[in-house]
């Protein structure tokens, strides 16, 4: 078994959809990014890659590459899962936390868990998604952006 940690943060930007955990969430702003800006999936990819000692999301999907401009982050996650499998790993479980003052995420958490579980070829019981605020402190509290932390456990596939 191995464990990895991932973190990502993006600032809000007008004229973009807000996509977190693969779910489009109604909000007046989305997140500024080269891809779709899904901070939760980006942190998840980093946690999984880190656990397997396979680098980070930027090494595999550089923001300098036009081929990843506006890409659906679920595609990136599925690629990471394939890479883990090629290296003899599968997801044990993941514990994720979205940190945002707004919007509220409770109505969307189950759908996020379902999509992430499907993309990781895992059971939904192995996928935790939580959300919290910073009680109006810092850049998140001022509603300038959103961040996410993820801890992932991977296990060696038996051969």
C-alpha positions as CSV (number, residue, x, y, z in Angstrom):
1,X,0.0,0.0,0.0
2,X,1.0,3.6,-0.6
3,X,-0.5,6.9,0.3
4,X,-0.4,10.2,-1.6
5,X,-1.6,13.8,-1.0
6,X,-2.8,16.3,-3.5
7,X,-3.6,20.0,-3.4
8,X,-4.9,22.4,-6.0
9,X,-6.3,25.9,-6.0
10,X,-7.8,28.1,-8.7
11,X,-9.1,31.7,-8.7
12,X,-12.6,32.5,-9.8
13,X,-13.1,34.0,-13.3
14,X,-16.2,35.3,-15.0
15,X,-17.6,33.7,-18.1
16,X,-16.6,30.1,-17.2
17,X,-18.6,27.2,-15.9
18,X,-17.9,25.9,-12.4
19,X,-17.0,22.2,-12.5
20,X,-16.0,20.4,-9.4
21,X,-15.7,16.7,-9.1
22,X,-16.9,16.4,-12.6
23,X,-20.2,18.1,-11.8
24,X,-21.3,21.4,-13.3
25,X,-22.5,23.6,-10.4
26,X,-24.6,26.7,-10.9
27,X,-22.6,29.7,-9.8
28,X,-22.0,33.2,-11.2
29,X,-18.3,32.4,-11.8
30,X,-16.2,29.4,-12.8
31,X,-12.5,28.8,-12.2
32,X,-9.6,30.2,-14.2
33,X,-7.5,27.4,-15.6
34,X,-5.9,26.0,-18.8
35,X,-8.3,23.0,-18.5
36,X,-11.8,23.0,-17.1
37,X,-10.4,24.1,-13.7
38,X,-11.8,21.2,-11.7
39,X,-9.7,21.6,-8.5
40,X,-11.0,18.5,-6.9
41,X,-10.0,16.2,-9.8
42,X,-6.6,18.0,-10.2
43,X,-5.8,17.4,-6.5
44,X,-7.0,13.8,-6.9
45,X,-4.8,13.2,-9.8
46,X,-1.8,14.6,-7.9
47,X,-2.6,12.4,-4.9
48,X,-2.8,9.2,-7.0
49,X,0.3,10.0,-9.0
50,X,2.2,10.9,-5.9
51,X,1.3,7.7,-4.2
52,X,2.7,5.8,-7.1
53,X,5.8,8.0,-7.4
54,X,4.8,8.9,-10.9
55,X,5.3,12.6,-10.8
56,X,2.5,15.2,-10.8
57,X,-0.4,16.3,-13.0
58,X,1.7,19.1,-14.6
59,X,4.3,16.6,-15.8
60,X,1.7,14.4,-17.4
61,X,-0.7,17.1,-18.6
62,X,1.3,20.4,-19.0
63,X,-0.7,23.6,-19.1
64,X,1.7,24.7,-21.9
65,X,0.2,22.1,-24.2
66,X,-2.7,23.2,-26.4
67,X,-4.0,19.6,-26.4
68,X,-5.2,20.1,-22.8
69,X,-6.8,23.5,-23.3
70,X,-10.3,23.3,-21.9
71,X,-10.0,19.5,-21.4
72,X,-12.5,17.7,-19.2
73,X,-10.6,16.8,-16.1
74,X,-12.4,13.5,-15.9
75,X,-10.4,12.5,-19.0
76,X,-7.2,13.3,-17.1
77,X,-8.4,11.2,-14.1
78,X,-9.1,8.2,-16.3
79,X,-5.7,8.5,-17.9
80,X,-4.1,8.6,-14.4
81,X,-6.1,5.4,-13.4
82,X,-4.8,3.7,-16.6
83,X,-1.2,4.7,-15.8
84,X,-1.6,3.4,-12.3
85,X,-2.9,0.0,-13.7
86,X,0.0,-0.1,-16.1
87,X,2.3,0.2,-13.1
88,X,0.5,-2.5,-11.0
89,X,-1.6,-0.2,-8.8
90,X,-5.3,0.3,-8.1
91,X,-7.2,2.8,-5.9
92,X,-7.8,1.6,-2.4
93,X,-9.7,4.7,-1.3
94,X,-9.7,8.4,-1.5
95,X,-10.7,11.1,1.0
96,X,-11.3,14.5,-0.6
97,X,-12.1,18.0,0.8
98,X,-13.3,21.0,-1.2
99,X,-12.6,24.3,0.5
100,X,-14.8,27.2,-0.6
101,X,-16.9,29.9,0.9
102,X,-19.4,29.6,-1.9
103,X,-21.3,28.0,-3.4
104,X,-22.7,25.2,-1.2
105,X,-21.7,21.8,-2.4
106,X,-23.9,19.5,-0.3
107,X,-26.5,18.9,-3.1
108,X,-23.8,17.8,-5.5
109,X,-21.6,15.5,-3.3
110,X,-23.3,12.2,-4.1
111,X,-23.1,12.9,-7.9
112,X,-19.4,13.7,-7.5
113,X,-18.8,10.5,-5.6
114,X,-20.6,8.5,-8.3
115,X,-18.6,10.0,-11.1
116,X,-15.3,9.8,-9.4
117,X,-15.9,6.1,-8.4
118,X,-16.8,5.3,-12.0
119,X,-13.7,7.0,-13.4
120,X,-11.5,5.3,-10.8
121,X,-13.1,1.9,-11.4
122,X,-13.8,1.9,-7.6
123,X,-16.8,1.3,-5.5
124,X,-18.5,4.4,-4.3
125,X,-17.8,3.4,-0.7
126,X,-14.1,4.0,-1.4
127,X,-14.8,7.7,-2.4
128,X,-15.3,10.4,0.3
129,X,-16.1,13.9,-0.8
130,X,-16.4,16.6,1.9
131,X,-16.7,20.4,1.7
132,X,-15.9,23.1,4.2
133,X,-15.4,26.9,4.3
134,X,-12.6,29.0,5.9
135,X,-15.1,31.0,7.9
136,X,-14.6,34.0,5.7
137,X,-10.8,34.0,6.2
138,X,-8.2,34.4,3.5
139,X,-8.6,34.3,-0.3
140,X,-11.2,31.5,0.0
141,X,-13.2,33.4,2.6
142,X,-13.1,36.5,0.4
143,X,-14.6,34.3,-2.4
144,X,-11.6,34.8,-4.7
145,X,-11.2,31.1,-5.4
146,X,-11.6,27.4,-4.4
147,X,-9.1,24.8,-3.3
148,X,-9.1,21.1,-2.6
149,X,-7.0,18.6,-0.6
150,X,-7.0,14.8,-1.3
151,X,-5.5,11.9,0.4
152,X,-5.4,8.7,-1.7
153,X,-4.5,5.1,-0.8
154,X,-3.4,2.8,-3.6
155,X,-2.8,-0.9,-3.4
156,X,-0.6,-3.2,-5.4
157,X,-2.6,-5.4,-7.8
158,X,-2.1,-9.1,-7.2
159,X,-0.7,-11.0,-10.1
